[in-house]
Amino acid sequence: FPVDVSTSAIPAEVWAAASRGPALPARPAHVGLALDTDPDNSHAALVAAWRDQAGHAHLEVLAVGTPADVVNAARRAGTKHRVPIAYDQIGANYDHAQTLTRLKVRTSPLHLRYMQAATARFDRELRGGTLHHHDQDDLDAAAEGACWRTVGEGGRLFARRTSTASVAPLVASAAAIWQYDLTTRTEGTAGATAPKTTS
């Protein structure tokens, strides 16, 4: 697989094939939620993910902007959907998760090995045609500019510093799908059945 930072993580034709047009479907009551923040703490994103009856994943960017704005959006979404906010447990994300905790919003930290697995699942389903997006500008820009970085022996994550656009919407998308699958029994063509857990 591509490991050079000059190689796009997501081929344009793959991303285009995953589009279901700009009309967002109705968001169900139960979703996975995740936020991510750029390394310099200038930009953050909040994403919701869920699966349809066929097991296909859908993504919706709920907020993009300053970390303060996105944390407020996460508070509202977490309260509305009554689910924890997942996040990659590094850097500025941890600070914002602590803020959410103080606001009485549950959070779900994802350690490195889970982020690697979440990213691999995102990539597999995107290329396999079981992950769909809805032409939201920030997610489109992230997909266009994303590069890979290698982690350990054979792992991959979206490169935060060498990508040509903020990958926060992509990182949050991968984490949101993982979080949804972690807490939901899903049967379908995506093959992402997981036992239901409580938190």
TIVOZA-967105 format. One line per field, with one value per residue: residue number from 1; residue in three letters; chain; x, y, z of N, C-alpha, C in turn. Coordinates in Angstrom, 1 decimal, decimal comma. Example, Ala and Ser with C-alpha at 12.3 -4.5 7.8 and 13.67 -1.06 7.14 Angstrom:
! TIVOZA-967105
nr c(1_2)
rest c(Ala_Ser)
kette c(A_A)
n_c1 c(13,2_12,8)
n_c2 c(-5,7_-2,2)
n_c3 c(7,8_7,1)
ca_c1 c(12,3_13,7)
ca_c2 c(-4,5_-1,1)
ca_c3 c(7,8_7,1)
c_c1 c(13,2_12,9)
c_c2 c(-3,3_0,0)
c_c3 c(7,8_7,9)
! end
This chain:
! TIVOZA-967105
nr c(1_2_3_4_5_6_7_8_9_10_11_12_13_14_15_16_17_18_19_20_21_22_23_24_25_26_27_28_29_30_31_32_33_34_35_36_37_38_39_40_41_42_43_44_45_46_47_48_49_50_51_52_53_54_55_56_57_58_59_60_61_62_63_64_65_66_67_68_69_70_71_72_73_74_75_76_77_78_79_80_81_82_83_84_85_86_87_88_89_90_91_92_93_94_95_96_97_98_99_100_101_102_103_104_105_106_107_108_109_110_111_112_113_114_115_116_117_118_119_120_121_122_123_124_125_126_127_128_129_130_131_132_133_134_135_136_137_138_139_140_141_142_143_144_145_146_147_148_149_150_151_152_153_154_155_156_157_158_159_160_161_162_163_164_165_166_167_168_169_170_171_172_173_174_175_176_177_178_179_180_181_182_183_184_185_186_187_188_189_190_191_192_193_194_195_196_197_198_199)
rest c(Phe_Pro_Val_Asp_Val_Ser_Thr_Ser_Ala_Ile_Pro_Ala_Glu_Val_Trp_Ala_Ala_Ala_Ser_Arg_Gly_Pro_Ala_Leu_Pro_Ala_Arg_Pro_Ala_His_Val_Gly_Leu_Ala_Leu_Asp_Thr_Asp_Pro_Asp_Asn_Ser_His_Ala_Ala_Leu_Val_Ala_Ala_Trp_Arg_Asp_Gln_Ala_Gly_His_Ala_His_Leu_Glu_Val_Leu_Ala_Val_Gly_Thr_Pro_Ala_Asp_Val_Val_Asn_Ala_Ala_Arg_Arg_Ala_Gly_Thr_Lys_His_Arg_Val_Pro_Ile_Ala_Tyr_Asp_Gln_Ile_Gly_Ala_Asn_Tyr_Asp_His_Ala_Gln_Thr_Leu_Thr_Arg_Leu_Lys_Val_Arg_Thr_Ser_Pro_Leu_His_Leu_Arg_Tyr_Met_Gln_Ala_Ala_Thr_Ala_Arg_Phe_Asp_Arg_Glu_Leu_Arg_Gly_Gly_Thr_Leu_His_His_His_Asp_Gln_Asp_Asp_Leu_Asp_Ala_Ala_Ala_Glu_Gly_Ala_Cys_Trp_Arg_Thr_Val_Gly_Glu_Gly_Gly_Arg_Leu_Phe_Ala_Arg_Arg_Thr_Ser_Thr_Ala_Ser_Val_Ala_Pro_Leu_Val_Ala_Ser_Ala_Ala_Ala_Ile_Trp_Gln_Tyr_Asp_Leu_Thr_Thr_Arg_Thr_Glu_Gly_Thr_Ala_Gly_Ala_Thr_Ala_Pro_Lys_Thr_Thr_Ser)
kette c(A_A_A_A_A_A_A_A_A_A_A_A_A_A_A_A_A_A_A_A_A_A_A_A_A_A_A_A_A_A_A_A_A_A_A_A_A_A_A_A_A_A_A_A_A_A_A_A_A_A_A_A_A_A_A_A_A_A_A_A_A_A_A_A_A_A_A_A_A_A_A_A_A_A_A_A_A_A_A_A_A_A_A_A_A_A_A_A_A_A_A_A_A_A_A_A_A_A_A_A_A_A_A_A_A_A_A_A_A_A_A_A_A_A_A_A_A_A_A_A_A_A_A_A_A_A_A_A_A_A_A_A_A_A_A_A_A_A_A_A_A_A_A_A_A_A_A_A_A_A_A_A_A_A_A_A_A_A_A_A_A_A_A_A_A_A_A_A_A_A_A_A_A_A_A_A_A_A_A_A_A_A_A_A_A_A_A_A_A_A_A_A_A_A_A_A_A_A_A)
n_c1 c(0,8_0,4_2,9_4,4_4,6_3,9_1,9_-1,5_-3,9_-6,5_-7,8_-9,1_-11,1_-12,2_-13,2_-15,1_-16,9_-18,0_-19,7_-23,0_-24,4_-25,4_-27,7_-28,5_-29,3_-31,9_-30,8_-30,3_-31,6_-29,7_-26,3_-22,8_-20,5_-17,8_-14,9_-12,2_-9,0_-6,8_-3,1_-2,1_-4,1_-5,9_-8,1_-11,0_-13,1_-16,4_-18,0_-20,8_-21,7_-23,3_-25,1_-26,9_-29,8_-28,7_-26,2_-24,3_-22,1_-22,7_-21,8_-21,8_-20,8_-20,9_-20,0_-17,5_-14,7_-13,4_-11,8_-13,3_-15,9_-16,5_-16,4_-18,6_-20,6_-20,3_-21,0_-23,8_-24,6_-23,9_-25,5_-28,1_-28,1_-27,4_-25,0_-21,5_-18,7_-16,3_-12,7_-9,4_-6,8_-4,8_-2,6_-4,2_-6,8_-7,2_-7,3_-9,7_-11,5_-11,5_-12,7_-15,3_-16,0_-16,1_-18,3_-20,2_-20,6_-20,3_-17,3_-15,2_-12,2_-9,9_-7,3_-4,0_-3,8_-6,5_-7,2_-5,6_-6,9_-9,5_-9,0_-8,1_-10,5_-12,1_-10,8_-11,0_-13,7_-14,5_-13,1_-14,4_-17,0_-18,9_-19,1_-20,3_-20,5_-21,7_-21,0_-20,0_-18,3_-15,9_-15,2_-14,8_-12,6_-10,7_-10,4_-9,4_-6,9_-5,5_-2,8_-1,0_0,5_3,0_2,7_4,4_4,8_3,6_1,2_-1,2_-2,1_-4,0_-2,1_-1,3_0,4_1,6_-0,3_-2,1_-4,3_-6,5_-7,0_-8,8_-11,6_-11,6_-10,3_-12,0_-14,2_-13,5_-13,1_-15,7_-17,3_-16,1_-16,8_-19,6_-19,9_-18,9_-20,7_-23,1_-25,1_-24,8_-26,0_-25,1_-24,1_-21,6_-20,2_-19,6_-20,2_-20,8_-20,7_-23,2_-22,5_-22,4_-22,0)
n_c2 c(-1,2_2,4_4,4_6,6_10,1_11,7_10,5_10,2_9,5_8,8_7,9_10,0_8,9_6,9_8,2_9,8_7,8_7,0_8,9_10,0_12,1_15,6_15,7_15,2_12,2_11,4_11,7_9,1_8,2_6,9_7,1_7,1_9,3_11,5_13,5_15,5_17,2_19,5_19,4_22,0_23,1_24,7_24,1_22,1_19,2_17,7_14,7_12,6_9,2_6,4_3,3_2,0_-0,1_-2,1_-2,3_-0,4_2,3_5,7_9,1_12,2_15,4_17,4_19,7_22,1_24,0_26,4_25,0_25,5_26,1_23,6_21,9_22,8_22,2_19,4_18,9_19,5_17,6_15,2_15,2_15,3_12,9_11,1_9,6_8,7_10,8_10,0_10,0_10,4_9,7_11,8_14,7_17,8_16,8_15,5_17,5_18,8_16,8_16,6_19,0_18,4_16,4_17,8_19,2_17,4_15,5_12,4_10,7_8,9_7,6_6,7_4,6_4,2_1,7_1,2_3,4_2,9_0,5_1,5_3,3_1,6_0,1_2,1_2,7_0,2_-0,1_2,1_1,7_-0,6_0,0_0,3_2,5_5,7_9,2_12,6_14,8_17,0_20,0_20,3_17,7_16,7_18,2_17,4_14,7_15,0_16,1_14,4_12,4_9,4_8,2_6,1_3,8_2,1_-1,4_-1,8_-0,4_2,3_5,7_8,7_11,4_14,0_16,3_16,4_16,2_18,0_19,4_20,0_17,0_16,5_16,1_13,6_11,9_12,1_10,9_8,2_7,5_7,8_5,9_3,6_3,9_3,8_1,1_-0,2_0,0_-0,9_-3,5_-4,6_-5,9_-6,8_-6,1_-4,9_-6,3_-5,7_-6,6_-6,2_-6,7_-5,4_-2,9_-1,3_1,9)
n_c3 c(0,0_-0,4_1,0_0,8_1,5_-0,5_-1,9_-2,5_-0,1_-0,6_-3,5_-6,1_-7,8_-6,2_-4,0_-5,3_-6,3_-3,9_-3,2_-2,4_-3,2_-2,5_-0,9_2,4_4,2_6,5_9,8_12,0_15,4_16,9_16,7_15,9_17,3_16,8_17,5_16,2_16,2_14,8_14,9_15,6_17,0_15,7_14,3_14,1_14,0_13,9_13,6_12,6_12,4_10,9_10,2_7,5_6,7_5,0_6,0_5,2_5,7_6,7_6,5_8,3_8,5_11,3_12,4_11,8_12,6_14,9_17,8_20,1_19,2_18,0_20,2_21,7_19,8_19,9_22,6_22,4_20,5_21,7_23,9_22,7_21,2_23,1_23,4_23,8_23,0_20,7_20,4_19,1_21,2_21,6_21,8_21,4_21,4_23,7_25,7_24,9_25,3_28,0_28,7_27,7_29,5_31,9_31,3_31,6_29,6_28,1_27,1_24,8_24,6_22,1_21,7_20,2_18,8_18,3_16,7_14,5_13,6_13,2_11,1_9,1_8,7_7,8_5,3_4,0_3,7_2,3_-0,2_-0,8_-1,4_0,6_2,2_2,6_1,6_1,6_-0,1_1,4_1,9_3,6_4,3_1,8_1,0_2,8_2,1_-0,5_0,1_1,7_3,0_3,7_6,8_8,1_10,8_13,2_12,6_9,7_10,1_9,5_9,4_8,9_7,7_9,7_9,6_7,1_5,1_2,6_3,4_6,1_8,0_9,9_9,6_8,3_10,1_12,3_11,1_10,7_13,3_14,2_12,8_13,9_16,6_16,4_15,5_17,6_19,6_18,6_17,3_14,2_11,3_8,0_4,6_4,9_6,8_9,4_12,1_15,5_19,0_21,1_23,4_26,6_28,1)
ca_c1 c(0,0_1,2_3,4_5,0_3,7_3,4_0,9_-2,8_-4,4_-7,8_-7,9_-10,2_-12,2_-12,8_-14,1_-16,3_-17,8_-18,6_-20,7_-24,5_-25,0_-25,4_-28,8_-28,2_-30,4_-32,3_-29,9_-31,1_-31,4_-28,5_-25,2_-21,5_-20,0_-16,3_-14,3_-10,7_-8,4_-5,5_-2,1_-1,8_-5,3_-6,5_-9,2_-11,5_-14,3_-17,2_-18,7_-21,7_-21,7_-24,3_-25,2_-28,3_-30,2_-27,8_-24,9_-23,5_-21,9_-23,0_-21,1_-22,3_-20,0_-21,9_-19,4_-16,1_-14,4_-12,5_-12,1_-14,3_-17,2_-16,8_-16,7_-20,0_-21,4_-20,2_-21,9_-25,2_-24,9_-23,8_-26,7_-29,2_-28,1_-27,1_-23,9_-20,3_-17,9_-15,1_-11,6_-8,1_-6,3_-3,5_-2,6_-5,3_-8,0_-7,4_-7,8_-11,1_-12,3_-11,6_-13,7_-16,6_-16,2_-16,5_-19,7_-21,1_-20,7_-19,4_-16,3_-14,7_-10,9_-9,4_-5,9_-3,4_-4,1_-7,8_-7,3_-5,1_-8,0_-10,6_-8,6_-8,1_-11,9_-12,6_-10,2_-11,5_-15,1_-14,5_-12,7_-15,3_-18,3_-19,9_-19,0_-20,8_-20,5_-22,7_-20,4_-19,8_-17,0_-14,8_-14,8_-14,2_-11,2_-9,8_-10,2_-8,5_-5,5_-5,0_-1,7_-0,8_1,8_3,1_2,8_4,8_5,0_2,5_0,0_-1,4_-3,0_-4,0_-1,0_-1,8_1,2_2,1_-1,4_-2,3_-5,5_-6,8_-7,6_-9,6_-12,9_-11,4_-10,0_-13,2_-15,1_-13,0_-13,4_-17,2_-17,7_-15,6_-17,6_-20,9_-19,9_-18,5_-21,9_-24,3_-25,1_-25,1_-25,9_-25,3_-23,0_-20,3_-19,4_-19,1_-21,0_-20,1_-21,6_-23,7_-22,0_-23,0_-21,0)
ca_c2 c(0,0_3,6_4,9_7,9_11,2_12,4_9,6_10,5_8,3_8,4_8,2_10,8_8,1_6,1_9,2_10,2_6,7_6,8_10,0_9,8_13,4_16,5_15,6_14,4_11,4_11,6_11,1_8,3_8,6_6,3_7,3_7,2_10,6_11,7_14,8_15,5_18,5_19,6_19,5_23,3_23,5_25,8_23,7_20,9_18,7_16,7_13,8_11,5_8,0_5,3_2,3_1,7_-1,5_-2,9_-2,3_0,6_3,4_7,0_10,1_13,6_16,4_18,2_21,0_22,3_25,4_26,5_23,9_25,9_25,9_22,2_21,3_23,2_21,3_18,0_18,9_19,5_16,4_14,1_15,3_14,9_11,4_10,3_8,7_9,3_11,4_9,3_10,8_9,9_10,2_12,5_16,1_18,7_16,1_15,1_18,7_19,1_15,7_16,9_20,0_17,8_15,7_18,8_19,6_16,2_14,8_11,2_10,6_7,5_7,7_5,6_4,5_4,1_0,5_1,3_4,3_2,2_-0,4_2,3_3,9_0,4_-0,2_3,2_2,6_-1,0_0,0_3,1_1,1_-1,7_0,5_0,2_3,7_6,8_10,5_13,4_15,9_18,1_20,6_20,1_16,3_16,5_18,8_16,5_13,5_15,4_16,5_13,5_11,5_8,4_8,1_4,7_3,7_0,8_-2,4_-2,0_0,4_3,5_6,7_9,9_12,2_15,3_17,4_16,4_16,3_19,3_20,0_19,4_15,7_16,3_15,5_12,2_11,2_12,0_10,0_6,9_7,2_7,8_4,6_2,6_4,0_3,2_-0,3_-0,7_0,1_-1,3_-4,7_-4,2_-7,0_-6,3_-6,4_-4,3_-7,2_-5,0_-7,0_-6,0_-6,9_-4,2_-2,7_-0,1_2,8)
ca_c3 c(0,0_-0,5_2,3_0,6_1,9_-1,7_-2,4_-1,9_0,7_-1,2_-4,9_-6,5_-8,3_-5,1_-3,3_-6,2_-6,3_-2,6_-3,0_-2,6_-3,5_-1,4_0,0_3,5_4,7_7,9_10,8_13,0_16,8_17,4_15,8_16,5_17,2_17,1_17,1_16,0_16,2_14,1_15,8_16,1_17,7_15,0_13,5_14,6_13,3_14,6_12,6_13,0_11,5_11,2_9,1_7,0_6,8_4,3_6,7_4,7_6,6_6,2_7,3_8,2_9,2_12,1_12,7_11,5_12,9_16,0_18,7_21,1_18,5_17,8_21,5_22,0_19,0_20,5_23,8_22,0_19,8_22,7_24,7_21,9_20,8_24,3_23,1_24,1_21,9_20,5_20,0_19,1_22,4_21,4_21,7_21,8_21,6_25,2_26,4_24,6_25,9_29,4_28,7_27,6_30,7_32,8_30,9_31,9_28,3_28,1_26,0_24,5_24,0_21,3_21,8_18,9_18,1_17,8_15,6_13,3_13,2_12,7_9,8_8,2_8,4_6,9_4,0_3,4_3,3_1,2_-1,4_-1,1_-1,7_1,7_3,0_1,7_2,1_1,0_-0,8_2,3_1,5_4,5_4,2_0,4_1,0_3,6_1,3_-1,6_0,5_2,7_2,7_4,7_7,5_8,6_12,3_13,6_11,5_8,8_10,4_8,8_9,9_8,0_8,1_10,2_9,3_5,7_4,2_2,1_4,0_7,5_7,9_11,1_9,3_8,0_11,4_13,1_10,4_11,0_14,7_14,4_12,4_14,9_17,8_16,1_15,4_19,0_20,5_17,9_16,6_12,8_10,3_6,7_3,7_5,3_7,6_10,6_13,2_16,8_20,1_21,7_24,8_27,3_28,7)
c_c1 c(0,9_1,6_4,1_4,1_3,2_2,3_-0,4_-3,3_-5,7_-7,8_-9,2_-11,4_-12,9_-13,7_-15,3_-17,3_-18,5_-19,7_-22,1_-25,2_-25,1_-26,6_-28,5_-29,4_-30,7_-31,3_-30,7_-30,8_-30,1_-27,4_-23,9_-21,1_-18,5_-15,9_-12,8_-10,3_-7,1_-4,4_-1,8_-3,1_-6,1_-7,9_-9,7_-12,7_-15,0_-18,0_-19,6_-21,6_-22,8_-24,3_-26,7_-28,6_-29,4_-26,4_-23,9_-23,3_-22,1_-22,3_-21,8_-21,4_-21,0_-21,3_-17,9_-15,8_-13,4_-12,8_-13,2_-15,7_-17,5_-17,0_-18,1_-20,9_-21,4_-21,0_-23,3_-25,5_-24,9_-25,0_-28,0_-29,3_-27,8_-26,1_-22,6_-19,6_-16,6_-14,0_-10,3_-7,3_-4,9_-3,7_-3,8_-6,6_-8,3_-7,9_-9,2_-12,0_-12,5_-12,6_-15,1_-16,9_-16,7_-17,9_-20,7_-21,4_-19,8_-18,5_-15,8_-13,3_-10,5_-7,9_-5,3_-3,8_-5,6_-8,0_-6,7_-6,2_-9,1_-10,2_-8,5_-9,5_-12,4_-12,1_-10,8_-12,9_-15,3_-14,2_-13,7_-16,7_-19,3_-19,8_-19,4_-20,8_-21,5_-22,2_-20,3_-18,4_-15,8_-14,3_-14,2_-12,8_-10,2_-9,4_-9,2_-7,1_-4,8_-3,8_-1,7_0,5_1,8_3,3_3,2_5,1_3,7_1,2_0,0_-2,4_-3,0_-2,9_-1,5_-1,0_1,6_1,0_-1,5_-3,5_-5,7_-7,5_-8,5_-11,0_-12,8_-11,1_-11,2_-14,2_-14,7_-13,4_-14,9_-17,8_-17,3_-16,5_-19,0_-20,9_-19,6_-19,8_-23,2_-24,1_-25,6_-24,9_-26,0_-24,1_-21,7_-19,5_-18,9_-20,0_-20,2_-21,1_-22,0_-23,1_-22,6_-21,8_-21,6)
c_c2 c(1,2_4,1_6,2_9,1_12,0_11,6_9,9_9,3_7,9_8,9_9,0_10,0_7,3_7,0_9,6_9,0_6,5_7,9_9,5_11,1_14,3_16,4_14,7_13,5_11,8_10,9_10,3_8,7_8,1_6,4_7,2_8,7_10,7_13,1_14,6_17,0_18,5_19,8_20,9_23,9_24,6_25,4_22,3_20,5_17,7_16,0_12,8_10,4_7,0_4,4_2,2_0,3_-2,5_-3,0_-1,3_1,8_4,7_8,0_11,5_14,4_17,3_19,6_21,0_23,8_25,4_25,4_24,3_25,7_24,4_21,5_21,6_22,4_19,9_17,9_18,7_18,1_15,2_14,1_14,9_13,4_10,5_9,2_9,4_9,9_10,7_10,3_10,1_10,5_10,7_14,0_16,9_18,0_15,8_16,3_18,9_18,0_16,0_18,0_19,4_17,0_16,6_19,3_18,4_15,4_13,6_11,2_9,2_7,6_6,5_5,6_4,2_2,9_0,5_2,3_3,7_1,2_0,4_2,9_2,8_0,1_0,9_3,0_1,3_-0,8_1,1_2,5_-0,1_-1,3_0,5_1,4_4,8_8,1_11,3_14,8_17,2_18,7_20,3_18,6_16,1_17,1_17,9_15,2_13,8_15,6_15,5_12,6_10,5_8,7_6,7_4,8_2,2_-0,1_-2,6_-1,2_1,7_4,4_7,9_10,8_13,6_16,5_17,5_16,4_17,8_20,0_19,4_18,1_15,5_15,7_14,0_11,4_11,0_11,0_8,5_6,5_7,1_6,4_3,5_2,7_3,5_1,7_-0,9_-0,8_-0,4_-2,7_-4,4_-5,5_-6,4_-6,6_-5,9_-5,3_-6,6_-5,3_-6,8_-6,2_-5,6_-4,1_-1,5_0,6_3,7)
c_c3 c(0,0_0,9_2,1_0,8_0,6_-2,4_-1,8_-1,2_0,0_-2,6_-5,3_-7,0_-7,3_-4,3_-4,0_-6,2_-5,0_-2,3_-3,2_-2,8_-2,3_-0,5_1,2_3,9_6,1_8,8_11,8_14,5_17,3_16,3_16,6_16,3_17,6_16,7_16,9_15,8_15,5_15,2_16,4_16,8_17,1_14,4_14,1_13,8_14,1_13,5_13,2_11,9_11,9_10,1_8,7_7,1_6,1_5,0_6,2_5,6_5,9_7,1_7,2_9,1_10,0_12,3_12,3_11,9_14,1_17,0_19,7_20,5_18,4_19,1_21,9_21,1_19,5_21,7_23,4_21,3_20,8_23,6_24,0_21,6_22,0_24,1_23,5_22,8_21,8_20,1_20,0_20,3_22,3_21,5_22,2_22,0_23,0_26,0_26,1_25,2_27,4_29,6_28,6_28,9_31,8_32,5_31,0_30,6_28,4_26,9_25,9_23,9_23,2_21,2_20,4_18,1_17,5_16,7_14,3_12,7_12,6_11,3_8,8_7,8_7,5_5,5_3,3_2,9_2,2_-0,1_-1,8_-1,4_-0,7_2,6_2,1_2,4_1,2_0,5_0,1_2,1_2,3_4,4_2,8_0,4_1,7_2,8_0,1_-1,1_1,4_2,2_3,9_5,5_8,1_10,1_12,6_12,4_10,7_9,1_9,6_9,5_8,8_8,6_8,5_9,6_7,8_4,7_3,8_2,6_5,3_7,3_9,1_10,7_8,9_9,3_12,2_12,4_10,7_12,4_15,0_14,0_13,4_16,1_17,6_16,1_16,8_19,8_19,8_17,2_15,2_11,9_8,9_5,8_4,0_6,2_8,8_11,8_14,5_17,9_20,7_23,1_25,4_27,9_29,7)
! end
